[in-house]
Amino acid sequence: MTALVTRLLSFLFALVVASLLLFVAIKVVPGTAAGAALGIDATPQAIARFNATHGLDRPVYVQYLEWASNTLHGDFGTSFQNGVDVGPELGRRFLVTLELAGLAFIVANLIAIPLGTWAALRHQRASDSIITTLATLFGAVPSFFLATLLILLLTLRLKLLPPGGYIPFSQDPVANLRLMVMPALSLGIVSSALLVRIMRAAMIEVMSSDFIRTARAKGAPQRVVVLRHAIRNALSTYLNVAAVEFGFLFGSVVVIEDIFRIPGLGSFVLTGILNRDYPVLLASALSITVFVLVVNLIVDVAVQLLDPRVTDKKAA
């Protein structure tokens, strides 16, 4: 119980610090919201009026406190560009990005867990070398380059998949998944590079543990040793890194969503950056930050339940 309270307090502290850093970082980015909204021919009077209307002429700490207070009450402000309420648009786009990141994460794990496990079981053999080389290759390819190759192959050459766009899953599940295949592969294959290595290292460590030798001495078949004992314990280490990687996936969709014309949170961030639209940019960036922190909190609790030794070590 004490560990959970401590983790929750750490979560709240990290959230406050992250919100401060985001707010300050956005303020020091070159360019101004007034300049982006009014154009290069805007007069000083028009700029001053714009800043006064949106509260940008006040001290930064006052702006931050007002923004934080409004955000806590569910008010994400209105866009500087079109005056539209940011909240509803943010909610729609969040779900789109969540779907993309989730599918990419599934792809990454479908690659990483079996390949990492097999590499560990064939440690220092040809299979291990091949899988490690593949992981290095996956990690060296930028996701946008892989996306381009997939479009050239699956769309232009084989004509199997559409080049981009988005249809909600609730409207047409088949069409939705067809449109999401290439974006998910572009992110998932690259993301699997690190996870393959992590799973391999975790399995190698677990397979050399005393309890594995004890299970083998008792006559447990190799399949039981691997599936019931080794993988379960290796996942406690793997999940910690996988959570961070999922956060990376969720926050790295900007370019992929732009390539495939997906109206998600990433394209919302890009719009906010290009237009210096602070409400849009702050809401999008904070949503990503909160999501990553929540995922890590959930995984920390899950790891403690999966591997009681973690809780014992912290208690000691």
N, C-alpha and C positions, 0 to 999 in steps of 0.2 A: 504493500500500500504506500509506504514511504517513497519507494522508488518511482511509483506512478505519479505521486504528487510532485516530486522533484522534476520528473520529465515534463509535466504539464507547465510548471513554472518556467522551465527552460524554453518550452515552446512559446510561451507568452513573451518572454524576454527577447527571443530571436525574432518574433514577429514585429515587436516594437522597433528593434534595431534595423530590421530589414525595411520597414516602412520609412524610417528616417533616411536611410541611405538612398532609397528609391527617390524620395522627394527631393533630396539635395542634388542627386545625380541629374535628375531631369532639369533642375533649375540652372545647372552649370553647362548644359549642352548648348553649343553655339546656335544662334538664331533665337527668335522670339515668337511667341504665339501671335502677337499683334501683327508682326511682319508677315507671317504665314497666312493669316486670315484676311488681312487687308491688302496685301500685295506691296510691291516695291514702291509704288507711287503714293502710298499713304502719307498724309500730312502728320506732323507732330501732334496736332490737336486731335486728329482721329485716333492716333496711337494712344494718347493719354486718355481719351474717352473710353477706348476699348479696355485698357488696363484697369481703369476705375470701375467699369461695369462688371468686370470679372474678378475684382479684388486683387489684381496682380501688382497694384501699387503699394500694397501694405507690406510690412516686414515679413520676411520669410517664415519666422517662427509662428506668426499669427496665421499665415496661410496654411501652414502645416497643421496647426491645432484645429482650425476650422475644417480642413479636409478630413482629418482623422475622425473628428466628431461626427461629421456627416456620413462618413463611410461606415462607422460603427452602427449608425441608425439606418443603414441600407440605402443611403442617398449617394450615388456615385457622380452626381453632377450632370451637366448637359454639355454636349460637344460644342467646342468653339466654332466649328466649321458650319454646322447645320442646325444647331440648337436642339438636337434630338436627345432625349433622356438616355444616358449611357447604360443604366442598369438593365433594362430588358434586352437590349442588343448584346450586352456582355453575357447575359445568361444563355442566349441562343448560341452564341459563338463558343462559349465554354463547353457546351455539350458536344459540339462538332469536333473541337480539338481533343476532348476527352476520348471520343470514339477513335480518332486517328491514333492518338498516343497509345490507347489500349490495344488496338490491333497491331501496332508496331511492336509493342511490348510482348504480345503473344508470339509474334514472328521471332523476335530475339530469343525468347526462352525456348521455343521449339527447336531452335538451332543450338543454343548454348548448353542446355542441360544434357541432352544426349551426347553431343560432341565432346563436351568437357568431361563427362563421366567416362566415355570410351577412351579418351586420351589418357586419363588417369589410370584406368585399368590396363592400358597398354603402354605404361610409362617407359620412356627411353627406347621405344620400338618405332618401327617405320610409321605405324598408324599415328602415334603421338606426334611425330615430326610433321606429318602431313597436316594434321588438324591444327597444330600450332602455327604452321605456315599460312594456312587458310585464315586463321584468326588475325594474323598480322596483315594479310591482304585486305580483309574486311575493314580493319581499322584504318587502313591507309587511303581508302577510297572515300572522298567526300560524298555526303548524301545527295547533294544536288547533281553531282556528276553521275552517280548511279541512277538517279531519277531520269536524267537525260538519256542514258543508255537504255533504260527500260522502255521509255517512250519510243525510241528508235526501233527497238526490237519488237515489243508487244503491240505497239500501235501502228507504226508506219510500215514495218516489214511484215509482221504476221497478222495484223489487223484483228487482234484478239480482244483488246481492251480500249475503251475510250481514252482520249488524251488528258481529260480533266473535267472539272465541274463537280457539282455536289447535288445529290438528291437525298432528302432525309430518309432514314431507315424506316420510319413509320409510314412513309408514303409508298416506297417501293424497296423492300429489303434486298432483292437481287440486284437491282440497278445501283443501290447504295454500295454494296460490297464490291461490285465490279469497278466502281469509281475509286474505291478505297484500296484496292489491291496494290497498285503501283506505289502510292504514297507510303503505305504501311511497309512494303518491302524495302523501299528506299531508306527509311529510317531504321527498320528492324534489323536488316542485314548488317548495317554499320554498327548499330548498338550491340549486336551479338559478339563483336570482337572482344571487348573487355570481359563480357560475361562468360565466354568460353574459357578464358584464362583463369578467371576467378573460380569457376566450378571445377576446373582441372586441379588447381592448387588446393582447394578445399578437400576434394576427394583424395588426393595424394596424402594429405595430412591425416585425414580420418582413417584411411586404409592402413596406416602404420600405427594406429592407436592400439592400446592394450585390450580394449573391449572387443575390437575386431579379431585380434588373435585369440581371445577367449572364445568368441563365437565359433571360430573355425576349429578350435580344439575340441569343442563340444560336438563337432560333426555337422554344423549347419551348412547346407548347400551354398555354393557361391551366389546363386540368385537371391537367396534369403539374406545373406550377408550384405550384398550390395543394396538391394531394394529396401529392406527393413531397417538396417542399421547404418550403413555408410551414407547413402543419399540423404536420409532424414537428418543426420547430424551435419552433413556438409551444407545442407540448405540454410542452416542457421547463420553461417558465414556468408553464403551466397546472397541471401535475402537482403542483408544490410547493404551490399553493393548494388543489388538489383533495384532497391528503392531509390538510391541516388541516381541510378541510370534511368529509371522511369521519370524522375523529375527532370533529368536532362532531356529526355525525349519530349516531355510535355513543353519544355521551354525552348526547344530547338526546331519547332515546326514552322518558324516564320518563312524561311526560304521555300520549304517544300509546299506549304499551303499557297504560296505565291505562284510557284511553278504549275501546280495542278488546279489553281483557281478554286481553292477550298475556302469558304467563308468562315474561318475559325478564329480562334483567339490570336493566332500568330499573325494573320493578315490584319487584325484589329490593331495589334502592336505596331505593325509596319505603317499603317495609316496614321496612327498617333505620332510616330516619329517624323514622318514626312511632313505632316501638317503642324507639328508642334502643338498638337491638340492635347493639352495636359490632362484633362479629365479622362479622355480615352486611354492615354498612355499609362497614367497612374492606375486606373482601374484594371487594365489588362495585366500590367506588370505585378500588381499586388495580388491579383487572382492566381497567377502562376506561382508566386512566392508562397501564398497560403496553402495552395494545393501540395506543393513539394514538402512543406513543413508537416502538414497533416499526414501525408503518406509515410514520411519518416517516423512520425509518432506511432502510427498504427503498426508499422513493421517492427519497431522496438518492442512493443508489447507482444506482438506475435512471436518474435524470436525468443522472448522470455518464456512463453508458454510452450514453444516447440522444444527448447533446450533448457531445462531447469537449471543446468550448471551455470548459465548466465546469471540467474537470480542469486544462486549460492555464492558466486564470486563477488557480486556487488554487496551482499549481506556481510561477507567476511571482511 
